[in-house]
Amino acid sequence: MNPIRVGVVGAGGNTRKFHIPNLQKQAGVEVLTLANRTRASGEKVAREFGVPEVADHWRAVIEDDRLDAICIGTWPYLHAPVTIAALEAGKHVLCEARMAMNASEAHAMLACARRHPERVAQIVPAPHTLAFDRTIVDMIGDGYIGELIALDARVVSPSDFPQWDTPVHWRHDRTLSGFNIMSMGIWYEAIMRWIGPAATVHALGQSVVRHRRDGDGRRVAMEIPDHVEVACRMAQGGQMRLLVSTVLGLGSGIRVDIYGTEGTLRLADEGSGLTLTAGRRGDAALAPVAVDPAKRGGWRVEEEFVNAIRGLEPVTHTDFATGVRYMEWTEAVSRSMRSGETVRLPL
């Protein structure tokens, strides 16, 4: 195996929890250098993980000719410029989700990746349904539900009633997050794995917590909603309804129901982890689905990235074309909320 030398741009939570340690576990892989928002924060991460060098700016990492690959763990506002610069510099790219600020940036990233097909370009996937995806896909593909009628999803983050005194987070800042809203995008990415993309989007949203205080005590208007409801017509037929909220007191939980002409699937978490149940015409109730261990997926992002560089396997979670689709949908949600109109996909 040829050695693979990796540079890190942005050492956020996922980068520290997953990407750096898991890359270091891969045989023949060395994390050689990193750049963070400040040199001091970069040096702290470097000491924690034994990374030998710290750069003052992300461009210094991109321009380092010793490196084969770049892991991008910044907030979304830097994903497109760093990705495009890295690919143009001859580096493979593993980019943290969400893919970009908007659909235009995502298209530019995909176009650059296609200009450099010899380079691996991977987006960190939505991980929360990996254990069940293959089973759900196979059941639907084998005709378990018949024809899709509707997918009804409710994703309510564990929280109390609206919290007026919570500080401003980067996810609240449109200049850093773009059109990304709460966990909305990761759920649409998972849904696409099961039933494909949407053809139309109609959305309503609101910022229940209308302002928060920044580090200087100033009120900052919240431009990114904390409660969103989206209705879609799916490209394969059938409909989807998705509710995502962080402000529904005593309403926490995840439940996704997939209704078909012959059967129903339910993926739900009421506090003890996701479980999959199913039932068909004639059944009295839904029953647990035994997931074949051979079909139970899991987190192997860094392993897949390294294997793809070495030509051992293709990227399946998540390629740039998939990222473009979920960024188009994400932007369509914001466009619909602003205009009150239905938005057609693709943009």
ZADO-1210 file (C-alpha; in nm, 4 decimals, padded with zeros to 6 digits):
<atoms>
<atom x="00.0000" y="00.0000" z="00.0000" code="MET" pos="1"/>
<atom x="00.1231" y="00.3450" z="-00.0888" code="ASN" pos="2"/>
<atom x="00.1173" y="00.5834" z="00.2097" code="PRO" pos="3"/>
<atom x="-00.1618" y="00.8418" z="00.2148" code="ILE" pos="4"/>
<atom x="-00.0856" y="01.1758" z="00.3768" code="ARG" pos="5"/>
<atom x="-00.3852" y="01.3802" z="00.4884" code="VAL" pos="6"/>
<atom x="-00.4257" y="01.7450" z="00.5797" code="GLY" pos="7"/>
<atom x="-00.7189" y="01.8648" z="00.7902" code="VAL" pos="8"/>
<atom x="-00.8970" y="02.1963" z="00.7368" code="VAL" pos="9"/>
<atom x="-01.1302" y="02.2726" z="01.0274" code="GLY" pos="10"/>
<atom x="-01.1214" y="02.0607" z="01.3425" code="ALA" pos="11"/>
<atom x="-01.4855" y="02.0711" z="01.4480" code="GLY" pos="12"/>
<atom x="-01.6666" y="01.8217" z="01.6680" code="GLY" pos="13"/>
<atom x="-01.7067" y="01.5456" z="01.4090" code="ASN" pos="14"/>
<atom x="-01.3504" y="01.5918" z="01.2890" code="THR" pos="15"/>
<atom x="-01.2158" y="01.5372" z="01.6394" code="ARG" pos="16"/>
<atom x="-01.4603" y="01.2617" z="01.7292" code="LYS" pos="17"/>
<atom x="-01.4470" y="01.0643" z="01.4058" code="PHE" pos="18"/>
<atom x="-01.2342" y="01.1816" z="01.1148" code="HIS" pos="19"/>
<atom x="-00.8899" y="01.2366" z="01.2670" code="ILE" pos="20"/>
<atom x="-00.8827" y="00.9278" z="01.4926" code="PRO" pos="21"/>
<atom x="-01.0432" y="00.7027" z="01.2312" code="ASN" pos="22"/>
<atom x="-00.8069" y="00.8181" z="00.9570" code="LEU" pos="23"/>
<atom x="-00.5147" y="00.7531" z="01.1906" code="GLN" pos="24"/>
<atom x="-00.6434" y="00.3978" z="01.2432" code="LYS" pos="25"/>
<atom x="-00.6210" y="00.3180" z="00.8701" code="GLN" pos="26"/>
<atom x="-00.3050" y="00.1332" z="00.7726" code="ALA" pos="27"/>
<atom x="-00.0577" y="00.3507" z="00.5868" code="GLY" pos="28"/>
<atom x="-00.2442" y="00.6771" z="00.6558" code="VAL" pos="29"/>
<atom x="-00.0838" y="00.9752" z="00.8276" code="GLU" pos="30"/>
<atom x="-00.2573" y="01.2964" z="00.9318" code="VAL" pos="31"/>
<atom x="00.0315" y="01.5288" z="00.8683" code="LEU" pos="32"/>
<atom x="-00.0973" y="01.8826" z="00.9201" code="THR" pos="33"/>
<atom x="-00.4085" y="02.0819" z="01.0125" code="LEU" pos="34"/>
<atom x="-00.5465" y="02.4341" z="01.0113" code="ALA" pos="35"/>
<atom x="-00.8248" y="02.5538" z="01.2371" code="ASN" pos="36"/>
<atom x="-00.9942" y="02.8920" z="01.2885" code="ARG" pos="37"/>
<atom x="-00.7015" y="03.0079" z="01.5021" code="THR" pos="38"/>
<atom x="-00.3506" y="02.8772" z="01.5370" code="ARG" pos="39"/>
<atom x="-00.4034" y="02.8316" z="01.9116" code="ALA" pos="40"/>
<atom x="-00.7070" y="02.6074" z="01.8590" code="SER" pos="41"/>
<atom x="-00.5194" y="02.4183" z="01.5871" code="GLY" pos="42"/>
<atom x="-00.2250" y="02.3569" z="01.8158" code="GLU" pos="43"/>
<atom x="-00.4571" y="02.2269" z="02.0860" code="LYS" pos="44"/>
<atom x="-00.6093" y="01.9703" z="01.8485" code="VAL" pos="45"/>
<atom x="-00.2667" y="01.8790" z="01.7117" code="ALA" pos="46"/>
<atom x="-00.1400" y="01.8018" z="02.0630" code="ARG" pos="47"/>
<atom x="-00.4481" y="01.5935" z="02.1374" code="GLU" pos="48"/>
<atom x="-00.4046" y="01.3695" z="01.8324" code="PHE" pos="49"/>
<atom x="-00.0305" y="01.3845" z="01.7748" code="GLY" pos="50"/>
<atom x="-00.0574" y="01.5736" z="01.4459" code="VAL" pos="51"/>
<atom x="00.2970" y="01.6961" z="01.3787" code="PRO" pos="52"/>
<atom x="00.2270" y="02.0284" z="01.2038" code="GLU" pos="53"/>
<atom x="-00.0151" y="02.3221" z="01.2277" code="VAL" pos="54"/>
<atom x="-00.0757" y="02.5713" z="00.9453" code="ALA" pos="55"/>
<atom x="-00.1842" y="02.9324" z="00.9881" code="ASP" pos="56"/>
<atom x="-00.4348" y="02.9250" z="00.6991" code="HIS" pos="57"/>
<atom x="-00.6278" y="02.6602" z="00.5120" code="TRP" pos="58"/>
<atom x="-00.4635" y="02.7587" z="00.1841" code="ARG" pos="59"/>
<atom x="-00.1268" y="02.6501" z="00.3237" code="ALA" pos="60"/>
<atom x="-00.2734" y="02.3021" z="00.3754" code="VAL" pos="61"/>
<atom x="-00.4151" y="02.2893" z="00.0230" code="ILE" pos="62"/>
<atom x="-00.0823" y="02.4019" z="-00.1274" code="GLU" pos="63"/>
<atom x="00.1240" y="02.1448" z="00.0636" code="ASP" pos="64"/>
<atom x="00.2638" y="01.9182" z="-00.2102" code="ASP" pos="65"/>
<atom x="00.3308" y="01.6386" z="00.0370" code="ARG" pos="66"/>
<atom x="-00.0397" y="01.5807" z="00.0915" code="LEU" pos="67"/>
<atom x="-00.2583" y="01.3370" z="-00.1002" code="ASP" pos="68"/>
<atom x="-00.5942" y="01.4181" z="00.0567" code="ALA" pos="69"/>
<atom x="-00.7816" y="01.6867" z="00.2481" code="ILE" pos="70"/>
<atom x="-01.0407" y="01.6328" z="00.5205" code="CYS" pos="71"/>
<atom x="-01.2689" y="01.9362" z="00.5511" code="ILE" pos="72"/>
<atom x="-01.4371" y="01.9834" z="00.8877" code="GLY" pos="73"/>
<atom x="-01.5295" y="02.3512" z="00.8682" code="THR" pos="74"/>
<atom x="-01.8744" y="02.5062" z="00.8836" code="TRP" pos="75"/>
<atom x="-02.0602" y="02.4996" z="00.5497" code="PRO" pos="76"/>
<atom x="-01.9504" y="02.8476" z="00.4379" code="TYR" pos="77"/>
<atom x="-01.6019" y="02.7146" z="00.3547" code="LEU" pos="78"/>
<atom x="-01.6966" y="02.3791" z="00.2057" code="HIS" pos="79"/>
<atom x="-01.7153" y="02.4920" z="-00.1565" code="ALA" pos="80"/>
<atom x="-01.4015" y="02.7104" z="-00.1705" code="PRO" pos="81"/>
<atom x="-01.1845" y="02.4592" z="00.0149" code="VAL" pos="82"/>
<atom x="-01.3176" y="02.1603" z="-00.1807" code="THR" pos="83"/>
<atom x="-01.2683" y="02.3252" z="-00.5190" code="ILE" pos="84"/>
<atom x="-00.9200" y="02.4498" z="-00.4282" code="ALA" pos="85"/>
<atom x="-00.8209" y="02.1053" z="-00.3015" code="ALA" pos="86"/>
<atom x="-00.9444" y="01.9211" z="-00.6111" code="LEU" pos="87"/>
<atom x="-00.7764" y="02.1730" z="-00.8391" code="GLU" pos="88"/>
<atom x="-00.4543" y="02.1197" z="-00.6398" code="ALA" pos="89"/>
<atom x="-00.4699" y="01.7462" z="-00.7055" code="GLY" pos="90"/>
<atom x="-00.5996" y="01.6344" z="-00.3666" code="LYS" pos="91"/>
<atom x="-00.8706" y="01.3839" z="-00.2798" code="HIS" pos="92"/>
<atom x="-01.1470" y="01.5385" z="-00.0664" code="VAL" pos="93"/>
<atom x="-01.3549" y="01.4204" z="00.2275" code="LEU" pos="94"/>
<atom x="-01.5952" y="01.7043" z="00.3119" code="CYS" pos="95"/>
<atom x="-01.8111" y="01.7285" z="00.6221" code="GLU" pos="96"/>
<atom x="-02.1875" y="01.7595" z="00.5714" code="ALA" pos="97"/>
<atom x="-02.3886" y="01.9587" z="00.4860" code="ARG" pos="98"/>
<atom x="-02.2322" y="01.9771" z="00.1401" code="MET" pos="99"/>
<atom x="-02.2498" y="02.3529" z="00.0843" code="ALA" pos="100"/>
<atom x="-02.4329" y="02.6774" z="00.1580" code="MET" pos="101"/>
<atom x="-02.6712" y="02.6440" z="-00.1362" code="ASN" pos="102"/>
<atom x="-02.7406" y="02.4594" z="-00.4589" code="ALA" pos="103"/>
<atom x="-02.5179" y="02.6841" z="-00.6694" code="SER" pos="104"/>
<atom x="-02.2132" y="02.6030" z="-00.4565" code="GLU" pos="105"/>
<atom x="-02.3002" y="02.2328" z="-00.4615" code="ALA" pos="106"/>
<atom x="-02.3206" y="02.2351" z="-00.8425" code="HIS" pos="107"/>
<atom x="-01.9821" y="02.4075" z="-00.8616" code="ALA" pos="108"/>
<atom x="-01.8314" y="02.1395" z="-00.6361" code="MET" pos="109"/>
<atom x="-01.9803" y="01.8602" z="-00.8482" code="LEU" pos="110"/>
<atom x="-01.8592" y="02.0217" z="-01.1711" code="ALA" pos="111"/>
<atom x="-01.5067" y="02.0481" z="-01.0302" code="CYS" pos="112"/>
<atom x="-01.5129" y="01.6848" z="-00.9146" code="ALA" pos="113"/>
<atom x="-01.6190" y="01.5770" z="-01.2637" code="ARG" pos="114"/>
<atom x="-01.3286" y="01.7713" z="-01.4132" code="ARG" pos="115"/>
<atom x="-01.1016" y="01.5623" z="-01.1912" code="HIS" pos="116"/>
<atom x="-01.2479" y="01.2101" z="-01.1990" code="PRO" pos="117"/>
<atom x="-00.9144" y="01.0680" z="-01.0845" code="GLU" pos="118"/>
<atom x="-00.9756" y="01.2310" z="-00.7444" code="ARG" pos="119"/>
<atom x="-01.2074" y="01.0900" z="-00.4800" code="VAL" pos="120"/>
<atom x="-01.4746" y="01.3403" z="-00.3748" code="ALA" pos="121"/>
<atom x="-01.6868" y="01.2305" z="-00.0788" code="GLN" pos="122"/>
<atom x="-01.9376" y="01.3992" z="00.1516" code="ILE" pos="123"/>
<atom x="-01.9759" y="01.2720" z="00.5078" code="VAL" pos="124"/>
<atom x="-02.3118" y="01.0908" z="00.5044" code="PRO" pos="125"/>
<atom x="-02.6145" y="01.1193" z="00.7264" code="ALA" pos="126"/>
<atom x="-02.5351" y="00.8355" z="00.9711" code="PRO" pos="127"/>
<atom x="-02.8480" y="00.7955" z="01.1810" code="HIS" pos="128"/>
<atom x="-03.0280" y="00.5363" z="00.9626" code="THR" pos="129"/>
<atom x="-02.7291" y="00.3400" z="00.8316" code="LEU" pos="130"/>
<atom x="-02.8184" y="00.0320" z="01.0350" code="ALA" pos="131"/>
<atom x="-03.1587" y="00.0089" z="00.8652" code="PHE" pos="132"/>
<atom x="-03.1112" y="00.1547" z="00.5165" code="ASP" pos="133"/>
<atom x="-03.0314" y="-00.1677" z="00.3313" code="ARG" pos="134"/>
<atom x="-03.3262" y="-00.3490" z="00.4928" code="THR" pos="135"/>
<atom x="-03.5715" y="-00.0688" z="00.4130" code="ILE" pos="136"/>
<atom x="-03.4447" y="-00.0386" z="00.0547" code="VAL" pos="137"/>
<atom x="-03.4717" y="-00.4144" z="-00.0024" code="ASP" pos="138"/>
<atom x="-03.8197" y="-00.4407" z="00.1500" code="MET" pos="139"/>
<atom x="-03.9519" y="-00.1577" z="-00.0656" code="ILE" pos="140"/>
<atom x="-03.7706" y="-00.2893" z="-00.3739" code="GLY" pos="141"/>
<atom x="-03.9097" y="-00.6386" z="-00.3198" code="ASP" pos="142"/>
<atom x="-04.2645" y="-00.5004" z="-00.3146" code="GLY" pos="143"/>
<atom x="-04.3355" y="-00.5232" z="00.0592" code="TYR" pos="144"/>
<atom x="-04.5290" y="-00.1960" z="00.0690" code="ILE" pos="145"/>
<atom x="-04.6643" y="-00.2152" z="-00.2873" code="GLY" pos="146"/>
<atom x="-04.6841" y="00.1311" z="-00.4417" code="GLU" pos="147"/>
<atom x="-04.5867" y="00.4282" z="-00.2269" code="LEU" pos="148"/>
<atom x="-04.8791" y="00.6360" z="-00.1015" code="ILE" pos="149"/>
<atom x="-04.7069" y="00.8596" z="00.1516" code="ALA" pos="150"/>
<atom x="-04.4070" y="00.8992" z="00.3766" code="LEU" pos="151"/>
<atom x="-04.4899" y="01.0833" z="00.6989" code="ASP" pos="152"/>
<atom x="-04.1893" y="01.1890" z="00.9100" code="ALA" pos="153"/>
<atom x="-04.1759" y="01.3724" z="01.2415" code="ARG" pos="154"/>
<atom x="-03.8351" y="01.4726" z="01.3794" code="VAL" pos="155"/>
<atom x="-03.8575" y="01.6612" z="01.7087" code="VAL" pos="156"/>
<atom x="-03.5286" y="01.7248" z="01.8864" code="SER" pos="157"/>
<atom x="-03.5149" y="01.6482" z="02.2583" code="PRO" pos="158"/>
<atom x="-03.5888" y="01.9824" z="02.4190" code="SER" pos="159"/>
<atom x="-03.8169" y="02.1647" z="02.6519" code="ASP" pos="160"/>
<atom x="-04.0421" y="02.4448" z="02.5349" code="PHE" pos="161"/>
<atom x="-03.8731" y="02.7282" z="02.3400" code="PRO" pos="162"/>
<atom x="-03.5550" y="02.8398" z="02.5126" code="GLN" pos="163"/>
<atom x="-03.5274" y="03.2186" z="02.4900" code="TRP" pos="164"/>
<atom x="-03.1898" y="03.2475" z="02.6605" code="ASP" pos="165"/>
<atom x="-02.9913" y="02.9991" z="02.4506" code="THR" pos="166"/>
<atom x="-02.6792" y="03.1506" z="02.2911" code="PRO" pos="167"/>
<atom x="-02.6289" y="03.2057" z="01.9216" code="VAL" pos="168"/>
<atom x="-02.4844" y="02.8950" z="01.7551" code="HIS" pos="169"/>
<atom x="-02.3222" y="02.8823" z="01.4126" code="TRP" pos="170"/>
<atom x="-02.6212" y="02.6784" z="01.2939" code="ARG" pos="171"/>
<atom x="-02.8376" y="02.9858" z="01.3606" code="HIS" pos="172"/>
<atom x="-02.6234" y="03.2030" z="01.1320" code="ASP" pos="173"/>
<atom x="-02.7205" y="03.2021" z="00.7652" code="ARG" pos="174"/>
<atom x="-02.3836" y="03.3508" z="00.6654" code="THR" pos="175"/>
<atom x="-02.2185" y="03.0350" z="00.8022" code="LEU" pos="176"/>
<atom x="-02.4890" y="02.7739" z="00.7341" code="SER" pos="177"/>
<atom x="-02.6571" y="02.8974" z="00.4168" code="GLY" pos="178"/>
<atom x="-02.9926" y="02.7318" z="00.3503" code="PHE" pos="179"/>
<atom x="-02.9266" y="02.4411" z="00.5884" code="ASN" pos="180"/>
<atom x="-03.1895" y="02.4162" z="00.8634" code="ILE" pos="181"/>
<atom x="-03.1635" y="02.2037" z="01.1808" code="MET" pos="182"/>
<atom x="-03.1441" y="01.8299" z="01.0937" code="SER" pos="183"/>
<atom x="-03.3730" y="01.8699" z="00.7940" code="MET" pos="184"/>
<atom x="-03.1067" y="01.7875" z="00.5343" code="GLY" pos="185"/>
<atom x="-02.9806" y="01.4664" z="00.6919" code="ILE" pos="186"/>
<atom x="-03.3319" y="01.3272" z="00.7051" code="TRP" pos="187"/>
<atom x="-03.3998" y="01.4085" z="00.3433" code="TYR" pos="188"/>
<atom x="-03.0707" y="01.2394" z="00.2507" code="GLU" pos="189"/>
<atom x="-03.1846" y="00.9236" z="00.4310" code="ALA" pos="190"/>
<atom x="-03.5309" y="00.9397" z="00.2759" code="ILE" pos="191"/>
<atom x="-03.3752" y="00.9648" z="-00.0711" code="MET" pos="192"/>
<atom x="-03.1947" y="00.6361" z="-00.0048" code="ARG" pos="193"/>
<atom x="-03.5309" y="00.4667" z="00.0486" code="TRP" pos="194"/>
<atom x="-03.7726" y="00.6263" z="-00.1976" code="ILE" pos="195"/>
<atom x="-03.5692" y="00.8571" z="-00.4195" code="GLY" pos="196"/>
<atom x="-03.5905" y="01.2340" z="-00.4648" code="PRO" pos="197"/>
<atom x="-03.8811" y="01.4759" z="-00.4485" code="ALA" pos="198"/>
<atom x="-04.0291" y="01.6389" z="-00.7581" code="ALA" pos="199"/>
<atom x="-04.1958" y="01.9333" z="-00.5826" code="THR" pos="200"/>
<atom x="-04.1538" y="02.1137" z="-00.2501" code="VAL" pos="201"/>
<atom x="-04.4003" y="02.3268" z="-00.0524" code="HIS" pos="202"/>
<atom x="-04.2876" y="02.4475" z="00.2887" code="ALA" pos="203"/>
<atom x="-04.3896" y="02.6523" z="00.5897" code="LEU" pos="204"/>
<atom x="-04.1509" y="02.7582" z="00.8630" code="GLY" pos="205"/>
<atom x="-04.1113" y="02.9941" z="01.1543" code="GLN" pos="206"/>
<atom x="-03.8547" y="03.1140" z="01.4038" code="SER" pos="207"/>
<atom x="-04.0357" y="03.0671" z="01.7320" code="VAL" pos="208"/>
<atom x="-03.7279" y="03.1981" z="01.9136" code="VAL" pos="209"/>
<atom x="-03.6999" y="03.5170" z="01.7108" code="ARG" pos="210"/>
<atom x="-03.3747" y="03.6473" z="01.8552" code="HIS" pos="211"/>
<atom x="-03.0832" y="03.5428" z="02.0714" code="ARG" pos="212"/>
<atom x="-02.7959" y="03.7279" z="02.2342" code="ARG" pos="213"/>
<atom x="-02.4473" y="03.7051" z="02.0890" code="ASP" pos="214"/>
<atom x="-02.1225" y="03.7085" z="02.2846" code="GLY" pos="215"/>
<atom x="-02.1409" y="04.0880" z="02.3222" code="ASP" pos="216"/>
<atom x="-02.4955" y="04.0802" z="02.4573" code="GLY" pos="217"/>
<atom x="-02.6584" y="04.2134" z="02.1405" code="ARG" pos="218"/>
<atom x="-02.9868" y="04.0788" z="02.0141" code="ARG" pos="219"/>
<atom x="-02.9417" y="03.8876" z="01.6908" code="VAL" pos="220"/>
<atom x="-03.2419" y="03.8111" z="01.4696" code="ALA" pos="221"/>
<atom x="-03.2862" y="03.4426" z="01.3926" code="MET" pos="222"/>
<atom x="-03.3095" y="03.3999" z="01.0156" code="GLU" pos="223"/>
<atom x="-03.3019" y="03.0198" z="01.0225" code="ILE" pos="224"/>
<atom x="-03.6329" y="02.8615" z="01.1345" code="PRO" pos="225"/>
<atom x="-03.6616" y="02.6352" z="01.4363" code="ASP" pos="226"/>
<atom x="-03.9899" y="02.4791" z="01.3198" code="HIS" pos="227"/>
<atom x="-04.0436" y="02.3626" z="00.9597" code="VAL" pos="228"/>
<atom x="-04.3086" y="02.1578" z="00.7821" code="GLU" pos="229"/>
<atom x="-04.2457" y="02.0381" z="00.4264" code="VAL" pos="230"/>
<atom x="-04.4820" y="01.8672" z="00.1814" code="ALA" pos="231"/>
<atom x="-04.3477" y="01.7028" z="-00.1343" code="CYS" pos="232"/>
<atom x="-04.4601" y="01.5040" z="-00.4316" code="ARG" pos="233"/>
<atom x="-04.2071" y="01.2303" z="-00.4953" code="MET" pos="234"/>
<atom x="-04.0553" y="01.1613" z="-00.8355" code="ALA" pos="235"/>
<atom x="-04.1588" y="00.7930" z="-00.8190" code="GLN" pos="236"/>
<atom x="-04.5155" y="00.8810" z="-00.7165" code="GLY" pos="237"/>
<atom x="-04.6638" y="00.9258" z="-00.3741" code="GLY" pos="238"/>
<atom x="-04.6148" y="01.2096" z="-00.1290" code="GLN" pos="239"/>
<atom x="-04.3940" y="01.3041" z="00.1649" code="MET" pos="240"/>
<atom x="-04.4584" y="01.5149" z="00.4713" code="ARG" pos="241"/>
<atom x="-04.1676" y="01.6094" z="00.6978" code="LEU" pos="242"/>
<atom x="-04.1885" y="01.8040" z="01.0239" code="LEU" pos="243"/>
<atom x="-03.8622" y="01.9120" z="01.1881" code="VAL" pos="244"/>
<atom x="-03.8652" y="02.1145" z="01.5092" code="SER" pos="245"/>
<atom x="-03.6557" y="02.2031" z="01.8126" code="THR" pos="246"/>
<atom x="-03.9313" y="02.3934" z="01.9970" code="VAL" pos="247"/>
<atom x="-04.2140" y="02.1458" z="02.0635" code="LEU" pos="248"/>
<atom x="-04.2283" y="02.1092" z="02.4410" code="GLY" pos="249"/>
<atom x="-04.2810" y="01.7513" z="02.5642" code="LEU" pos="250"/>
<atom x="-04.2950" y="01.6399" z="02.2021" code="GLY" pos="251"/>
<atom x="-03.9521" y="01.4879" z="02.1462" code="SER" pos="252"/>
<atom x="-03.9092" y="01.1819" z="01.9316" code="GLY" pos="253"/>
<atom x="-03.8562" y="01.0514" z="01.5796" code="ILE" pos="254"/>
<atom x="-04.1108" y="00.8628" z="01.3763" code="ARG" pos="255"/>
<atom x="-04.1095" y="00.7887" z="01.0057" code="VAL" pos="256"/>
<atom x="-04.4036" y="00.5998" z="00.8561" code="ASP" pos="257"/>
<atom x="-04.3866" y="00.4719" z="00.4987" code="ILE" pos="258"/>
<atom x="-04.7343" y="00.3837" z="00.3754" code="TYR" pos="259"/>
<atom x="-04.7922" y="00.1773" z="00.0646" code="GLY" pos="260"/>
<atom x="-05.0830" y="00.0086" z="-00.1085" code="THR" pos="261"/>
<atom x="-04.9909" y="-00.3278" z="00.0459" code="GLU" pos="262"/>
<atom x="-04.7799" y="-00.2583" z="00.3532" code="GLY" pos="263"/>
<atom x="-04.6404" y="-00.0099" z="00.6061" code="THR" pos="264"/>
<atom x="-04.2919" y="00.0426" z="00.7464" code="LEU" pos="265"/>
<atom x="-04.2187" y="00.2428" z="01.0604" code="ARG" pos="266"/>
<atom x="-03.8792" y="00.3626" z="01.1809" code="LEU" pos="267"/>
<atom x="-03.9173" y="00.5210" z="01.5225" code="ALA" pos="268"/>
<atom x="-03.7263" y="00.6334" z="01.8278" code="ASP" pos="269"/>
<atom x="-03.9263" y="00.7154" z="02.1354" code="GLU" pos="270"/>
<atom x="-03.6199" y="00.7452" z="02.3556" code="GLY" pos="271"/>
<atom x="-03.4431" y="00.4081" z="02.3423" code="SER" pos="272"/>
<atom x="-03.2969" y="00.4105" z="01.9917" code="GLY" pos="273"/>
<atom x="-03.4358" y="00.3535" z="01.6450" code="LEU" pos="274"/>
<atom x="-03.6448" y="00.0439" z="01.5833" code="THR" pos="275"/>
<atom x="-03.7976" y="-00.0851" z="01.2592" code="LEU" pos="276"/>
<atom x="-04.1450" y="-00.2391" z="01.2478" code="THR" pos="277"/>
<atom x="-04.3628" y="-00.3440" z="00.9565" code="ALA" pos="278"/>
<atom x="-04.6969" y="-00.4902" z="00.8609" code="GLY" pos="279"/>
<atom x="-04.8906" y="-00.5877" z="00.5491" code="ARG" pos="280"/>
<atom x="-05.2511" y="-00.6052" z="00.4404" code="ARG" pos="281"/>
<atom x="-05.4301" y="-00.8492" z="00.6716" code="GLY" pos="282"/>
<atom x="-05.1941" y="-00.8077" z="00.9681" code="ASP" pos="283"/>
<atom x="-05.3452" y="-00.6957" z="01.2986" code="ALA" pos="284"/>
<atom x="-05.0531" y="-00.4667" z="01.3884" code="ALA" pos="285"/>
<atom x="-04.6981" y="-00.3736" z="01.3027" code="LEU" pos="286"/>
<atom x="-04.4345" y="-00.6234" z="01.4157" code="ALA" pos="287"/>
<atom x="-04.0571" y="-00.5879" z="01.4731" code="PRO" pos="288"/>
<atom x="-03.8342" y="-00.6474" z="01.1719" code="VAL" pos="289"/>
<atom x="-03.5311" y="-00.8675" z="01.2305" code="ALA" pos="290"/>
<atom x="-03.2465" y="-00.6896" z="01.0542" code="VAL" pos="291"/>
<atom x="-03.0022" y="-00.9325" z="00.8928" code="ASP" pos="292"/>
<atom x="-02.6578" y="-00.8567" z="01.0414" code="PRO" pos="293"/>
<atom x="-02.5141" y="-00.8751" z="00.6891" code="ALA" pos="294"/>
<atom x="-02.7382" y="-00.5822" z="00.5920" code="LYS" pos="295"/>
<atom x="-02.6777" y="-00.3723" z="00.9023" code="ARG" pos="296"/>
<atom x="-02.4687" y="-00.0752" z="00.7981" code="GLY" pos="297"/>
<atom x="-02.2586" y="00.1446" z="01.0189" code="GLY" pos="298"/>
<atom x="-02.0067" y="00.4262" z="01.0286" code="TRP" pos="299"/>
<atom x="-01.7129" y="00.3520" z="00.8001" code="ARG" pos="300"/>
<atom x="-01.6677" y="00.6918" z="00.6359" code="VAL" pos="301"/>
<atom x="-01.2934" y="00.7211" z="00.6736" code="GLU" pos="302"/>
<atom x="-01.2335" y="00.3575" z="00.5775" code="GLU" pos="303"/>
<atom x="-01.4456" y="00.4006" z="00.2638" code="GLU" pos="304"/>
<atom x="-01.2599" y="00.7207" z="00.1731" code="PHE" pos="305"/>
<atom x="-00.9184" y="00.5561" z="00.2065" code="VAL" pos="306"/>
<atom x="-01.0322" y="00.2451" z="00.0184" code="ASN" pos="307"/>
<atom x="-01.1690" y="00.4612" z="-00.2609" code="ALA" pos="308"/>
<atom x="-00.8343" y="00.6409" z="-00.2924" code="ILE" pos="309"/>
<atom x="-00.6655" y="00.3005" z="-00.3210" code="ARG" pos="310"/>
<atom x="-00.9186" y="00.1794" z="-00.5770" code="GLY" pos="311"/>
<atom x="-01.0584" y="-00.0915" z="-00.3497" code="LEU" pos="312"/>
<atom x="-01.4217" y="00.0278" z="-00.3448" code="GLU" pos="313"/>
<atom x="-01.6344" y="00.3152" z="-00.4749" code="PRO" pos="314"/>
<atom x="-01.7821" y="00.5873" z="-00.2570" code="VAL" pos="315"/>
<atom x="-02.1413" y="00.5012" z="-00.1708" code="THR" pos="316"/>
<atom x="-02.1965" y="00.7312" z="00.1279" code="HIS" pos="317"/>
<atom x="-02.2129" y="01.0059" z="00.0025" code="THR" pos="318"/>
<atom x="-02.1091" y="01.1089" z="-00.3493" code="ASP" pos="319"/>
<atom x="-02.1286" y="01.4659" z="-00.4769" code="PHE" pos="320"/>
<atom x="-02.4245" y="01.3982" z="-00.7063" code="ALA" pos="321"/>
<atom x="-02.6308" y="01.2941" z="-00.4045" code="THR" pos="322"/>
<atom x="-02.5113" y="01.6019" z="-00.2189" code="GLY" pos="323"/>
<atom x="-02.6334" y="01.8244" z="-00.5024" code="VAL" pos="324"/>
<atom x="-02.9777" y="01.6657" z="-00.4834" code="ARG" pos="325"/>
<atom x="-03.0173" y="01.7291" z="-00.1131" code="TYR" pos="326"/>
<atom x="-02.8812" y="02.0825" z="-00.1447" code="MET" pos="327"/>
<atom x="-03.1319" y="02.1575" z="-00.4227" code="GLU" pos="328"/>
<atom x="-03.4114" y="02.0282" z="-00.2005" code="TRP" pos="329"/>
<atom x="-03.2803" y="02.2275" z="00.0969" code="THR" pos="330"/>
<atom x="-03.2755" y="02.5465" z="-00.1071" code="GLU" pos="331"/>
<atom x="-03.6206" y="02.4699" z="-00.2471" code="ALA" pos="332"/>
<atom x="-03.7550" y="02.4538" z="00.1099" code="VAL" pos="333"/>
<atom x="-03.6266" y="02.8060" z="00.1818" code="SER" pos="334"/>
<atom x="-03.7514" y="02.9388" z="-00.1515" code="ARG" pos="335"/>
<atom x="-04.0977" y="02.7982" z="-00.0853" code="SER" pos="336"/>
<atom x="-04.1105" y="02.9389" z="00.2696" code="MET" pos="337"/>
<atom x="-04.0270" y="03.2837" z="00.1351" code="ARG" pos="338"/>
<atom x="-04.2597" y="03.2836" z="-00.1648" code="SER" pos="339"/>
<atom x="-04.5463" y="03.0724" z="-00.0360" code="GLY" pos="340"/>
<atom x="-04.5320" y="02.8828" z="-00.3643" code="GLU" pos="341"/>
<atom x="-04.4544" y="02.5269" z="-00.4659" code="THR" pos="342"/>
<atom x="-04.1015" y="02.4822" z="-00.6021" code="VAL" pos="343"/>
<atom x="-04.0235" y="02.2202" z="-00.8664" code="ARG" pos="344"/>
<atom x="-03.7100" y="02.0042" z="-00.8631" code="LEU" pos="345"/>
<atom x="-03.4467" y="01.9861" z="-00.9911" code="PRO" pos="346"/>
<atom x="-03.3731" y="02.3572" z="-00.9647" code="LEU" pos="347"/>
</atoms>
